[in-house]
Amino acid sequence: MNTILANYTASITELKKSPTELLKNAGDEAIAILNHNSPSAYLIPSETYEKLMEIVEEYHLSKKVEERLSDIEKPIKVNIDEL
């Protein structure tokens, strides 16, 4: 059985009938869309999605920073005012 990672659930049929009503009832919470009682998708507010994308972008940037800092060359300290 799959774990449902949301406080609200709806069937695909319910989603087809009234997506606006589902979003209204869930507020700023995610909704698990179920197909045969198993999550097939998650419907999340746009603000939540945007925050998730920021987190992913920051994660990838931090990995690049770590990669570049681990290069053989010694890091150079730079003053932003001198740029």
C-alpha positions as CSV (number, residue, x, y, z in Angstrom):
1,M,0.0,0.0,0.0
2,N,1.3,3.5,-0.9
3,T,1.7,6.2,1.7
4,I,-0.5,9.2,1.2
5,L,1.5,12.3,1.8
6,A,-1.5,14.7,2.2
7,N,-4.2,15.6,4.7
8,Y,-6.8,15.8,1.9
9,T,-7.7,13.2,-0.7
10,A,-10.0,13.1,-3.7
11,S,-10.8,10.7,-6.5
12,I,-10.1,11.5,-10.1
13,T,-13.9,11.7,-10.6
14,E,-14.2,14.3,-7.8
15,L,-11.4,16.3,-9.4
16,K,-13.2,16.3,-12.8
17,K,-16.4,17.4,-11.2
18,S,-15.1,20.4,-9.2
19,P,-11.4,21.2,-9.1
20,T,-12.1,24.7,-7.7
21,E,-14.2,23.3,-4.9
22,L,-11.4,20.9,-3.9
23,L,-8.8,23.7,-3.8
24,K,-11.2,25.9,-1.8
25,N,-11.8,23.1,0.8
26,A,-8.1,22.2,1.1
27,G,-7.0,25.8,1.6
28,D,-3.2,25.8,1.4
29,E,-2.8,22.1,1.9
30,A,-1.9,19.5,-0.7
31,I,-4.6,17.1,-2.1
32,A,-3.7,13.5,-3.0
33,I,-5.6,12.5,-6.1
34,L,-6.5,8.8,-5.8
35,N,-6.9,6.2,-8.5
36,H,-8.2,2.9,-7.1
37,N,-7.4,4.1,-3.6
38,S,-3.8,4.7,-4.5
39,P,-2.2,8.2,-5.0
40,S,-1.7,8.9,-8.6
41,A,-1.0,12.7,-8.3
42,Y,-0.8,15.5,-5.9
43,L,-2.5,18.9,-6.4
44,I,-0.7,21.6,-4.6
45,P,-1.3,25.4,-4.4
46,S,0.9,27.5,-6.7
47,E,2.6,29.2,-3.8
48,T,3.7,25.8,-2.4
49,Y,5.0,24.7,-5.9
50,E,7.0,27.9,-6.2
51,K,8.6,27.4,-2.8
52,L,9.4,23.8,-3.7
53,M,11.1,25.0,-7.0
54,E,13.1,27.6,-5.0
55,I,14.3,24.8,-2.6
56,V,15.3,22.6,-5.5
57,E,17.2,25.4,-7.2
58,E,19.0,26.3,-4.0
59,Y,19.9,22.7,-3.5
60,H,21.4,22.4,-7.0
61,L,23.3,25.7,-6.5
62,S,24.7,24.5,-3.2
63,K,25.9,21.3,-4.9
64,K,27.7,23.4,-7.5
65,V,29.3,25.5,-4.8
66,E,30.5,22.4,-2.9
67,E,31.8,20.9,-6.2
68,R,33.7,24.1,-7.0
69,L,35.1,24.5,-3.5
70,S,36.4,20.9,-3.6
71,D,38.5,21.7,-6.7
72,I,42.2,21.5,-6.4
73,E,42.5,25.3,-6.7
74,K,42.4,27.4,-3.5
75,P,39.3,29.6,-3.3
76,I,39.9,33.3,-3.8
77,K,38.2,35.8,-1.4
78,V,36.5,38.6,-3.3
79,N,35.0,41.8,-2.1
80,I,31.7,42.5,-3.9
81,D,32.4,46.3,-3.9
82,E,35.5,45.7,-6.0
83,L,33.7,43.9,-8.8
